[in-house]
Every structure is written in C-alpha cells, then in structure tokens.
Amino acid sequence: MKTVLHSDDESSILKNMGARIKVRREEMNMTQSDLAESLGISEPYLSQIENGHRQPKVKIYMDICKILKVNMDYIFQGNIYHNKYDVNNITQLLNMCTNRDIKIVYDLIESLLRNK
C-alpha cells in the first residue's frame, strides 16, 4: 500500500485523506462509480471527498474503510508504521487480503509452526 504524506492545516488534511481513499480505491481496482454506489452516495460527491473539497460524516468514513478494507488510522493518518512487524500492522494487511490470500497465509504460518 502506498504512503500518502500529510501536513497539519485542515485543507491539506482533507486533501490527504481524500488522496488515501483514492489510492486505496484504485489499488482495489474500483472506479469512483463502484465505490459511490456501494456507499449510496453520488459519484460527484465521492469525487469531492477524494479531492479534499468535502468532509463527509464519520459514518461515510466508516463505510469507506469497510469497503476498502482499511482501518480509520489509514484514512486519517496514512500508512505510517513505526514497526512494520507489529501485530496491528500485520492485522491491517490481512484485513486487505482476499479470503484466498488469508488461507495461503494461514497455511504458511501453520507450516512454519509445525516445523519448529
């Protein structure tokens, strides 16, 4: 997942949050139309969110996180890892995986533990 940097003024924060949403949406091969439909909002409204021109209600952010399989920390603060091997970071990555990917990871971990 790409890191999107942020600064402290409100306009920049909204732009960076919107950019993170756009980056993640594109990583999931979703169009604005796909995401807007899943959220029950218009495509122009989603475009305004992604461009940092509108700040939606928290419920919309929560739905975005669920659909894009990221946590609120990613949307609000970006992908900033102090220790990328931390369990919370690994959990976040797993949340972004497909069920097939999770099975592969599970089988790998099970095999590693069995061979200790």
N, C-alpha and C positions, 0 to 999 in steps of 0.2 A: 504494500500500500504506500502511496506517495505521501510525503510530508508537505503540508501547506503551512507556511510560517504565518505568524500573526504579530500585530502591534496593538497598542493599548487604546487608541481612540475608537469610539463606538462605531463610526463609519467603517473603519478598517476591520474591526472585529466582525461586523456583519458580512463584509465582503469576503473575509477569510472563511467564515462559517459556510457561506454560500459556495465558495470555491471547493471546500472539502466535500460538500454534498455533491457537487457536480463531478468532481474527480471520482468519488466512490460510485456514483450512478453510472459513469462511463466504464469504470472497472467491471461493473456487473452487466455491461452491455445493455443497459436500459436507455431508452430515449426519454426526453422530458415528458412526452405524451404518456409513456408507460408509467412513469413514476407519478405524474399528476393524476392519472386515472386511478392508480392504486390508493392514492391519498384522498381522492374525492375532491380535488381542487382543480382549478383551471390551469392549463399549460402556461398562459401568460403570468399567472400568479407565481407558479413554480419558477419561471424564468426570473421574476423579480427577486425571489428568495435567493436563487443561485448567484445573482448579480449583486447581492447585498443591498438592494433597494427596499426590501420589505422584511420585517421581522414577524414571523408567524407566531401563533400561540404555542405554548410549550407542548400541547397535545400533538400539534403537527410535527414538531421536532421529534417527539417520542415515536410517532408513526414512521417518520423518515428513518430513524435509527433501526426500527424493527424491520422495515422493508429492505434497507441497505445492509442489514446485519452488522451494524457497528454500535458501539455504546455512545452515550451522550458525551463522554470525555473526548471522543474523536471529533465530534461535531463542534463542540465548544472550545476545545483547546488544541486540537490537532493530534497527530500521531507522534507524540514526544515520549520516548522511552528513556528512562534513566538506566534501567537494567532490562534489556530486551528479553532476558530469560526468566523474568519474574512470572509467576503463575498467572497473575491477572492479564499480562500481555499475551501469554500463550492462550489463555481462555478467550480473549478478544479475537485472536487469529482463528481459533477453532470456530467461533461463532460466525465467521465469514465463510466457512467451508460448506461445501455441499455434503449431503449425507454420505455419499460415496467417498469423499475425501476423509471424512471423520472415521469411517470404517477402516480405511487404509492406515490412518494414524493410530487408531486403536490397536489394530493387528500388529503394527510395528512396535508399539510400546509393550504390548503383551509378549511379543517375541523377545524383546530386549530384557524384560524382567525374567522370563523363563530361562534365559541363557546366562544368568548371573552366576 
